[in-house]
Amino acid sequence: VKSRWGILALLAIVLMVAGWRVVGIILSDAALGEGRIDDALRLSPRNAEALSRAGLRARRTGNAEEATALARRLLAHSPADGRGYRLLAQLAADARD
């Protein structure tokens, strides 16, 4: 009987963590839809769209260091996402000009 309660408690914890992750992603996407990039990143730091938008914003405002860091962070979490590579290429082109 005790092992059943232990398994149920462990299952409840796993479901709560998974549920919180899903809620965080939903809230992050909602914030991004409203243009609140920083809130989206706070809620879901691995959100590829939020990382991409934040990197583009940093580039537009002339903050190449931040843009580079955000592009690298995007690629660390989503290596197949071309937006990170494109941003790095744009930053390299900016540096040549």
N, C-alpha and C positions, 0 to 999 in steps of 0.2 A: 504494500500500500504506500509506504514511504517513497519508493522509487517512482511510482506513478505521479505523486505530487511533485517530485523533483523534475521529472520530465515535463509535466504540465507547466511548472514555473519557468523552466528553461524555454519552452515553446512560447510562453507568453512574453518573455523578454525579447526573444528573436522577433516576434510579430510586432512588438512595440517599436523596436529599432527600425524595422523595415517600414512600418507605417509612418514613423517620423521622417524617414528619408523621402518617402513618396510625398508627404505633405510639404517638405522643404522644396522639392523639385517643382511642385505645383505652384507654390507661393513665389518661387524664384521666377518661373515663367510668367506669372501674372505681373510681377514687378517689372520684368523686362518689357512686357507688352505695354506698360504704362511709361516706358522710357526711363525707369529708375534703375540704371545699370549697377550702381554701387549697392543698392539693396538686393538686387538679384545675385550679385557675387557674394554678399554676406550670407544669404540664405543657402546658396549652393555654389561654393567656391570652384567647383569643377565644371560649371555650366559653360559649355563651349561657345554658345552664342553670346553670353555676357562677357566672356573673356575677349572674344573677337571685337565686340563693340567697344569695350573699354580700351583695348589696344588701339583701335582706329581713332577713338576720341583723344587718347594721349598723343598720337601722331599729329592729329590736326592742331592740337594746342602746342606743338613743338617740344613735347617731352619724349624724346627718343629713347631715353633710358627706361622709362616706365613702359613705353610701347614694346620695347624689346623684351623686357621681363614678362609682360603679359603674353606676348606671342610665344615665348619659350614655355611658359606655364600651360598655355593652350596645347602646345605640341606634346608636352609631358603627359597630359591627361588624354589627349586625342591625337596620336601621331599620324593618323590617316586624314586628319582634317586639313584641307588645303589652305584654309584662311590664315593659319599661323605662318605657313611658308610664304604666302603672298605678302603678309604684313612685314615679315623679315626682309623680303626682296624689296618692298617699297621703301623700307627704312635704309637699306643699303644704297638704293638709288638716290634717296634724299641726301645721304652722306657724301655722295660723289658730286652732287650739284653745288 
